[in-house]
């Protein structure tokens, strides 16, 4: 029984202090439920409002990709330097320690391998399993202009409905087919469609011309896809330009884990994304960290 006789009279109402509620920092998210905002805060750094996602989900359609042959050996040492991991539930359950404190973005679409038409995807993850795995978000590919465009859009809308029901944000990933033009006009179309149909953030590719129009016309955060492997300075420059032109971070895979010094590279990318370090400075940091690592291993 509580001792009600000893209760003190409440008096600290701070009448001179206005009630404060800080606006959520991620673009387009102020009206989302608390749980969804909380999950997004596991992906986007609350200090910078940006993210360095480490994409390691390539195996869901192309098998043991170079650099991902052993996720436990090659990738787990990089995880502390990422804000979030983008991966499949199979790798999460089998390989990632449950003590990992990073935001988890689960690949939720799949079906065809590199031997087939990639746009013929279906949903490959139940939202309840995403909740069971404590995912911060789920990701689905959309193929605007692809053979199975409508099917991929329906995958997105069904996942958004389920995500809204359970408080799990959805990442719409704009896939680009071999015959599609990679320009700002196309990405404005693809990103806006994904956002209009409910995606809470969008992953897309960087283009040199008018990328700022892609980010400006999308009402939710855009995360830049790393794409094919580039020389380290070029990848850092691309990341710098993307965030300078409105991207809320990067989702890099091959440009990190296929680098000859992945640990140094992910730290350099983090400096560019979160601190707006110039690419040349970040590359110098990369070279320094790589040299230090090589010295330690001798």
N, C-alpha and C positions, 0 to 999 in steps of 0.2 A: 504494500500500500504506500503511495506517495505521501509524504508528510506535508499536507496542505497548510498546516498551521505556520510552517516556517517559510512559506513563499514570500519573496520580497515584491513590493509594488514595482511594476515596470515603469520606467521613466525615460529611457534613452531613445526617444523617437526621432531625434535629429531633424527637428522641424525646419531648420534653416538650410538643410541639404536636399536639393531636388532629387527625386527618384531617378536613378540612372540605369539604363540598359544599353550596353554598347551594341552598335549595329554589327551584324556578322560581316566579316571582312571579304568573303568570297562573292564575286560578282553574281548577281541574280539570285542570291540565296537568303535574303533577309526574311522572306515569308515562309521558309521551310520549317518543318517541325524541328524541335530541339534535337531529337535523335539523329536526324539527317544532318543537321549542322554539326553535331558532335562528330559524326563519322567523317564529314568533309574536313574537319579540323585535324583528323589523323592523316590526311593526305596533303593538305596545304598548310605550310608552316605558319602558325599564327603571328609570328613576328614579321615575316616578309610578305605573307599572302601568296607565296609561290611554292612550287613543288619540284623536287627531283625524284621522279618515279624511275625505278629500275625495271625495264621490261625484260622478262625472261620466259614469256609464254610462247615462244616460237615453236616449241616442240609439238604443240597441239595440231599443227598441220604439216610440219616438215621434219619431225623426228629430232634426233640428237644433233642439234645445230652446233657448228664450231664455236667453242667457248662455253657451251652448255652441256657438254658430254657428262660432266660430273658437277651438278649444281652444289652439292655439299662441299666440294673442294674449291670450285672456282667462284661461286657466287656468294655463299654465306659470309665470307670475310668482307664483302662489299656492303652488305646490308646495313651496318651501322651508319654509313654515310649517305644512305638514301632516306627520303621521307616516306616512301611507299614502295611496295613491290607489286608488280603486275605479273600474275602467274596463274597457272591452272590449279584446280583443287587437288589434282593428283600429286603435283610437286609439293603443294603446301602440306598435305597430310603425310607424305612419305619422307620429306626432306627438311622442311623448315621447322626449327624448334618452336614449341608452343610458347616459349619465353620471349620470342621475337616481339618487340614492341612497336614494330613499324605498321603503318596502314597497309591493309591487304586489299588489292583490287583483283577480283577474280574474273578470269575469262569465262564468259557465260554463253558464247556461241561457238559452233564448230560443226564438223561433219566431213567435208571433203579434205583430202590430202593434196599435196602439191601435184599429184598425178591426175587430179580432176579439176573441174570448174570450181574455183574457190568461192565464188559468190553464192553457191548453192548451200548456204549454211542454215542450220536450225538452232533453236535454243538448246544448249547442252548442259544446263545447270538449273536446278530448282532453287527458287529464292529461299526456301526453308533451309536448304543446305548451306547457302551463303550466310544466313543468320546463324546457323549452327556452328559455322567456322568463324564467326565474329568478323566477317568481312566489312571493310570500310566502304566498299563500292563493288559493283559488278560492271563488266564491260561487254559490249556487243558490237559487232562489226556491221556497218551499213555500206552498201555498195550502190551508191547513186550513179545511175547510168549503166550498171552491170546487168547481166542476163537475168539475175534474180533480185533485182532492185526492190520490188514490192514485197517479196518474201522477207528480205533483210529488214525492211522498214517495219513490217509486222512483228518481226522478232524484237525490234527496239520497243515498239509501243506496248507489246505484251509484258516485256521486262519492266518498263517504266511503271505500268499499272501495278505489277507485283512489288516493285521497289517502293512505290508510294504507300502501299498497304503495310509494308513491314518497316518502313523508315530507312531503306537502303538506297543510296544514290546510284544512278546509272551513268556510266561513261559511254558515249557514242563515239565509235572509232570510224573515221572516214577512210574506207579502203579505196584504193585506186587501181583499176584494172590496167592491163598493158596497153590497151587501145585508147585510154582516156587521157585528155590533156591535163597536165598538172600546172594550172595557173590560178590566179586569184579569183577569177570569175567562177571556175569550177568549185573551188573550196568555199567561196561565199555561199554558193548554192547548197553544197553538201552539209556544211556546218550549220547553216540556218535551218535547213530541214530537220536535222537531228535535234536542234534546240527547240524548234517549234513543236515537235512531237514529244517533247518531254525530257530529253537528256539533260542531266544536271551539270555535266561538263562534257567537253568534246575534245577528242584527240585528232589532230590533223597534221599535215606536212607543211613545212616552211617553203615559201616561194620568195624569190628575191624582189619581185616587183609587186607592190601594192598589198603586201601581207597585212599591213595595218588596217586595210579595209575589211579583211577577213575577220580580224579580232573585233573591230569596231561594230560590225554588223551582226555579231553573234551575242545574244543576251546572257550567255553563261560563259564561264571560263574556258579558254582554249589552252590545251597542253600540246606542245610541239612534239611530233613523232621524230625520233632520231633518224630513222631510215637506214640507208645502206652505210657501210663502213667508209669513213672519210679519214684523211690525215687528222691528227689530234687538233692542230691549230684551226683547221677548217671546221671541225665539229664544234669547237668552242666558239668560233666566230658566228656560226649559224645559231647556236643557243643564245648568244649575246644579242644578236639582231632580233631574234624572235621575242625575247622578253622585253627588249627596248621598244618593240612595235606592238606590244599589248598582250603577248602570251603570258599565261599564269604559271609557266614552268615548262618542263620537258619530261618526256617519257622516253628515255634512251635505253637501248639494248646493245646492239652490235658496236656502237661507237664507244661503249664502255667495256663490255666483257671481251671484245675482240681486240682491244688495244693491247700493245705489248706491255703495258703497265696499268691494268684495270683499276687498282687501288688508287694510284696517283690520278688517274683520269676522272674517277667519280668525285674525288675531292676538288679537282679543278672545276668541274662542271658545277658543283655546289657553290663555289665562290662566284661564278658567273651569274647563276640564277638568283641566289639569295643576297648577294652583296654587290651585284652589277659590276664585278671586276672586269676590266677590259680584257679582251681575248689574248692579247700579247702577254699581259701580266699572268693570266691564268695558265698560259702555255709555259711560261718560265717556271711557275709553281709546279706544273706537271713534270717538267724536266728535272727540277730539284728533287721532288719526291721520288721520281723514278731512280735517280742516281743514288739517293740515300738507301732505297730498297735494295738496289743491286749491291751496294757496299755491305749491307747487313747480311746478304746471302752468300757473300764470298767466303 
